[in-house]
Amino acid sequence: MPEPELTPRRIVAELDRDIVGQADAKRAVAIALRNRWRRRQLPDELRAQVTPKNILLIGPTGVGKTEIARRLATLVGAPFVKTEATKYTEVGYYGRDVESLIRDLVEAAILLVRESERKRVQEQAEARVEDRLLDLLLPPAPHAPAPPPGAVDEAAERRARSREKLRARLAAGELEDREVEVTVPGRAAAPVSILGAGNMEQMEMDIQGMFEKIMPKPSQARRVAVREARPILLQQEVDSLLDPEKVNQAAVELAQESGIVFIDEIDKVAGDDGGGSRGPDVSRQGVQRDLLPIVEGTTVNTKHGPVKTDHVLFIAAGAFHRTKPSDLMPELQGRFPIRVEMHDLARDDFARILREPRASLLRQYEALLSTEGVQVEFSDDAIEAMADLAFQVNRSTQNIGARRLHTILERVLDEISFDAPEKKGERLLVDAPLVRRRLEDVAKDEDLSRYIL
């Protein structure tokens, strides 16, 4: 969908097709996304001053925080990175450097740009692949003396006719099993890591990049069928048609202007570490201090060039069970001006999650079992029973949100999935009695359900 047509109402409608409920969060991210398009319509001198309004999603696990951000990025073709705040550590401690999330964002942007460019050159590359396959199937004739002036080169004409016949047979799929010899480039061996600390990560990447440039990449010849050679040759031709420098520049620009970074578990680095705390919590404040300039707007050096984070959209999320947003550093709080509280899933939400999304769990299991020739149908009372059980178990044990449905469905369909290869052509109905028979005893035993459900 073209970006100008993505109004906030359209964005929410698209998100509604895959995510149940959480209207406030959908509205917040839809407005943030539309503001990006609005910023690009401004005059240059004003555009640079308008920064994204970053979002803090507050809510328990399994209510859709990550899914909203991921679907939003997919909707507009924006580079997206999901990371956990707990994987980073303060500079000087062992762990990943916070700036690496921007490097990951650039790599995600490169994949998007390469795919876009690949589609642009696909037709030209496929024509080249056909010519290369013909060359492999009909190797060039040994060099012969040129015919006298005015004479007809009969050998060349015969070769041209043979080549056209091969082209027709190749197009008709008659030569797919014919073997040809292709040269497959190898990968340069990565040097052994010589730097361990997280804050040295960029230097290590630079050294590895230098080794990749100076070390020869081994290649080997392989005999494969035409059908296997075609994708190998296509990849080689696409690579030859793309300008890596142009791709990298476009990716850096895309990451700067449209990148979305989702920082999960930010509540785990909240809290004051004053008072001489020891152990794994020692770097909480340090992680916040390192995150601050990136969220605020800085320039991160990557192997593809410097990347400014001023206009990257940051979406942070956390359950905030033991802490609260005000436990974050005041400067970091100020960089997430939009705060949205996400609601626990109600019993009806579980039933809707099973029924409504385009790739709902029920549709996934129906499609998986159909590959065995087994037709599985879920009755309405079965869906209601699974929703009831998911809601009850979440209340009585740990609340893991919609993820509880994965466990419940696996247990309900355990026997059907195991026996599916022997039941080809059968139609199986999953109803409420079956659901209760498979789950009721476990759901009643609270201690047992902690381990099984």
N, C-alpha and C positions, 0 to 999 in steps of 0.2 A: 504494500500500500504506500503511495507517495506520501512523504512526510507532511506536506501542507494539509493533506486530508486527515491527518491524525489529530483531530481535535480531542480535548480531554474526554468528552462523552464517548467518542469512538474508541479511545484507548481503554476506557473502563469496560466498554462493551466487549472488546477483544479479550481482556483479562477475565471477564465473567465466563467466557467459553471454556476456560481451563481451571479457574480457581473459584471456590465457593466462598461467599461471604466476604468479610473484611472490606466493606465499602469505603471506610475512611482511609485505609492504607492505599487502596486503588486510586482514590481521588487525589491523594497527596502525590503519588508518583506520576500520575497523569498530568497534573499541573506542572510538576518539575520538568517533565519531558517536553511539554508544550512550550515552556519558557525558553528552552534551548532553541527551538525553531524561531521564537519571537526575537531572541537575542541576535540571531543571524540576519534578521531583517533591519537591524539598527545601523546607523552610520558608524564608520570605523572608529571614530574617536570615542563614541559612547559604548560601542560593543565591548571594547576591552575592559571597561569598568564594571560591566554586569557579570556577577559571578553566580554560580549555581547555588540554589538553596538546598543544602544537604539535609538528609532525612534520617531520623532516628526512630526505628521501629521497636516498640516495647511489647513483648508478649511471650508466652511460653513456647516451648518447642512444638513443632508439628502443626502450627496454625497457618503456615503459608508465607512466612517472611522471605525465605530464600527464593521460593517459587515465583513470587511477585516480581522480584528484581530480575530473575533469570528470564522470565517471559517478557518482561518489559524490554530487555536488551535484544531478545530475538525478534520482537515486533518491529524494531527500527533498524535491525542489522548493526547494532553498536557492539564494539568490543566489550566483553564482560569478564570480570575476574571475581571469583568468590574466595575469600580467605578467612581464616580464624585469627582473631587478635592474639590468641594464646600461643600461636606458633612463632611469634616474634619475641625477641628479647632485647633488653637495653644494650646499647653499644658497649662492647667490652665483655659481654657474657656470650656463652656458646648458644647459637641459634641463628635464625634467619634475620637478615637485615630488613628493616621495614621498607626500605626503598625497593626491595625486590618485587613488591606487589605491582609497582609501576612497570618494571621490566616485564613481568608476566602479562600486564595489560598490553604492552607493545607487541609481544609475541602473539597474543590473541588477535590483535589488529592485523598483523601480518597474514595470519591464516585467512581472515575475512577478505583482505585485499587480494591475496593470491587467488582465492576462489572466484572472486569477481573478475579478475583479469583472465583467469583460466576460461571462464565462460565466453569472454570476449574473443579469445584466440582459438577456441575449441575447434571451430570449423576448419580454420587454416591448418591447425595441427593434425587433424584427422586426415586431411588431404595429403600432408607430408608423410604420415604414417603409411598410407596406402602405397605411395611411391616407394618408400623404404622396404615395405613388404614385397613389392614386385621386384625390387633389386635383389632381395635375398632369395626369392623364389626363382628368379631368372638372372643369375650373375652376369656381369658384363662380359662380352666376348673378348678373347685375346686381341691385342692390337693387330690390325691388318693394314696393309698398304692402301692408301687412298686410290679409288678408281680413277681412270683417265677422265679428263674434262668431257662433259656431255654424256658419259656413260651412267647407267643406272646401278646404284649400289644394291644389288639384289639381297645380299646378306643382311644389310640394315633394314630393308623392307620386310624380310622374313622375321627378323627379330621384333620389329614394331608390331607386326600382326600377331606374333606369339604373345607379346606383352599385353595387347588389347584383349586377347582371348583369356589370358590369366586374370586380367582386371575384371572381366565379366564373371569368371568363376569365383574370384575372391568376393565380389559384391554379392554373389548368390549364396555364399557360405559353403561352397563346395571344398574349400581348401583349409578349413579350420583345423583339421587333424594333421596337416602336413608340417613336418618339422623344419625349423629354420634356426640359424645360429645368430644370437644377438649378444652384444657386448653390454654387460651390466656394470656400471660404475660402482666401486666400493665406497666405503666410508673411511675417512681418515681416523685413525685410532685416537681417541681422546687422551690427552696426557693425564698422568696420575695427579690427583689432587695434592697440591703442596701447601695449600693455605686452608686453615680450618675455621677460623673465627668468622662469624656471620658478617661483620663489618668489612671483611676482605672479599666478599663475594664478587663484587664488580671487578676487582683486580684479577681474580681467578678467571672470570669469564673473558677478560681481555687477553690473558695469557693463552687460554684455550683457543680463542679466535685466531691468535697469531700462529699457533701451532697448526691449526687447520689450513691456514693459507700457505705455509711453507712446506708442510709434509705432503708428499704425493698421495693421491687417492688411488689405491689399487683397483684394477678392473679385471673382470674375467669374462670369458666367452662361455655361453650356455646354449645348449640345443633344447629348444622348447617348441611346443605346438604353436601354430599361428594364433589360436585363440588366447594363449598365454603371452605371446610376444606383443600382441596389440597394446594392452595397457602399459607394458614396459616402454615401448617405443613412444606411446602417446605422452607419457610423463616426461620423457627426454625431449620431445618436440615442444611441449608446453614450456619446459624450463628454458629451452633455447630461444623461445619467442618472447619471454618475459625479461624485463630489465630489472635485476635485483635492486639496484640503487633507487630506481623509480618506485618500486614496490615498497621499499623501506621508508622512503620519504612520505609516500601516501599513508602508510600505516602509522607513522609518528603523528601526522596531521589528524588522522582519524581518532587516534587514542586521545590526543589533546582536546579535540572538539566534541567527541561523542562518547568517550570512554565512561563506563559505569563500573565502579568498584564497590563490592558488597563486603563489608567487614562484619563478620558474625562473632558472637561471643564477646562483644565489647564490654559487657558487664563483668567479665572475668578479670579484666585489667583495671576495673574501677576500685576505688577504696584508697585510703591513706596508708602508705607503708611507713609512715613515721613511727618512731618509737623503737627502732632497731629490729624490725622484723627480719627473719632469716628464712632460708629455704627458697622454694620456687616462687614465692610472692615477691622476692626482693626486687624484681625488675618491673613491677606493675606500673609505677609512676614513670619509669624510664621508657616503657613502650608508649605510654600516652605522650610523653615529651617528643618521642621520635615520630609519632603519627601526626602531631600537631602541624609541623611545617608542610607536610605533604597535603594534608586536608586544607590547610590555609592557602597554599599556593607556593610552589617552589619549582626548581628545575632539577630533574633527576637525570644523571648521565647514564645512558644505556649504550650497548655496542652498536645500536642503529642511529645514535645521535641523541642530543639533549631533548628531554620531554618536559614541557611545562604542565603542571597539574592545576593551574588556576581555574580551568573550566571543566575538569573531570567531575562527574557527579558521584558523590560518596553516599552510600546508603549503609548505615550501621544498624545492627540489631542485637538484641540481648533479652534474656528473660527477666533480669533484674529481680531475682528472688531474694537474694541476700544483700543486695546493694540497690541503690537507686540512681537515676541519671545525675542527680546533684553530687554524687560521689566522684564523678569524673572531674578532671581539672577544669576550672572555669573557662579557660581559653578554648579547650576542646569542646565543652558544652556549647559555647557560642558559635562554633562552626557547624553545629547541627540544629539550626533554628526551628526546623519542622519536626515535631514529635507526634507520633501516632501510636496510640495504644491499641493493640490488637486483642481481640476477644477470644476467650476459650471457646472451643467448639461445643455446640449444644448437640443434643441427640439428633435433632432433625438435620443438622449440618452433616453428620456422618452419613445419613441416608442420601443426602444430596451429593456428597462426594462420591459415593458409589454409583450414582445414576447419571449425573449431569455432565462432567467434563468430557471433552472429546476423546481423551485417552484415559478414561476412568479405569479403575482396577478391574471392574467386571469385564469391560471390553478387552482389556489386555489378556485376562485369563481365557475368555472365550476364543480370542484369536490364537493364543498359544495352543490350546487343546484342539482347535480346528485343524492344526497341522498334522495331527494324528488321525484325522477323520472322525473326531468325536464332537458332537454338537452339545454344548452345555448351555442350559438356560437357568436363570435365577428368577424365582418367583418373587412377587412383591413382599410376601410375608417373610421370605428368607432375608431380603435386604433390610427389612425393619428389624428382624431379630439380630442380625449382625451389627446394625447401628446401635441397638439397645445394649448389646454386650460390650461393644467398644466404649460406649459412654460410661457404663457401670464400672468396667475394669479401670478406666482412666481415673475415675473418682475414688475408687477404693485402693488403688496402688499408685504407681508413678504416672503422672499425666504426660504422655508422649504425643498427644494430639492425633492427627490423621495417620501417623505411622502405625498406630495400633491396628488399623485395618489390614495392613500387609500381613501381620502375624495371624490375625483371625482368618483371613482368606486362605493362607497357606495351610492352616490346620483343618479348615473345612474341606478343602480340596485335596488333602494329602492322599487319600485312597484313590480318588478319581485320577489324579495326576500319575500315580504309580501304575495303575492298571490301564491307562489310556491306550498303550500300544496293542493290548489284547481286545479292546472294545471298539475297533474301527467300524464306523458306520452306525454306531449307536447314538441315541439321543438321551441325554441325562438331565434330569430336573433336580436342581438344588432348591429345596423348600425349607420352611421353618423347622419341621421335625428333624431334618438332617442336621441343620445348624445347631439346634439344641442338643442333639445326641452327641455331636462332636465336641461341643464347647461347654455345656452347662456344668458338668462336674468340675471342670477346671476353673470356671468362672466363680463357682460357689466357694471353692477352697482358696481363700485369699493368699495364703502362703505359697500354694502351688502356682497360682496365676502370676505371682511375681516372677517366677522363673520361666513359665511356658508362654504366657500371654504378655 
